[in-house]
């Protein structure tokens, strides 16, 4: 029986049936291939991750994927491995002394000082580099201009 014989629109006949979240949990196994959009909805039901975010993780080499017919698929198991690779361990030292380091940058020598101390250090280094001419040098320059 075709879609026309069943009085169903051709678009509705090709659509994938909708599953509730409970049904998906029963159907999806750790090695079930999911399109990136389905993986985002299934593995991050609260939001916070996008398809482009998964593509960035694929490009960084942290998310394994399968390329089938030109389409990217991931499994819940590969998503779990990616999450383990992306996990940053808690640093109890940072909580004790009240400073927080940014994890996506290399540590800098000024990471544990206040912003005012960093500004003062920067101004001191600039003042050492650029010294103002003395009054004798000013008189010499004026004489050269005239």
C-alpha positions, 0 to 999 in steps of 0.5 A: 500500500502506498502513501496515496492509497493510505490517504497519508501525505508523502511527507508524513509517510517518510517521517520517522516516528516520534519517540518519547524519552523513555522509549528512546532510553529502551531503544538506544544502546551504548553502541547505537549510532546517532546523528549529531542532532539526536545525540545532542538531544539524547545525551544532553537533554537539559541543553548546553550542547549543540551540533556545532559543539560536537563538530568542534569536539570531533575536530579536536579529536576528543569525539569518535565518530562514524562517517556513513553515507557522508553523514556523521554518527556518534554513539552514546559510548563515544559521547561518554568517552568524550565527556571523560576527556573533557572533564577537568578535575576539581582543584581544591587549592584554588578554592582554598586560596580564593583564586581561580585559574582559567583552564583553556589558557596556559598558566601565566606568571600573574595568574595568582595576583590581583588585577591591581597588582598586575596593572602596577607591574605592567605600568612599572615595566612600561615606565622602565622601557620609555624614559622621558628625555632630560632637560639637557636633551630637550635643549639639544633637540630644540637647538637642532630644530632651529 
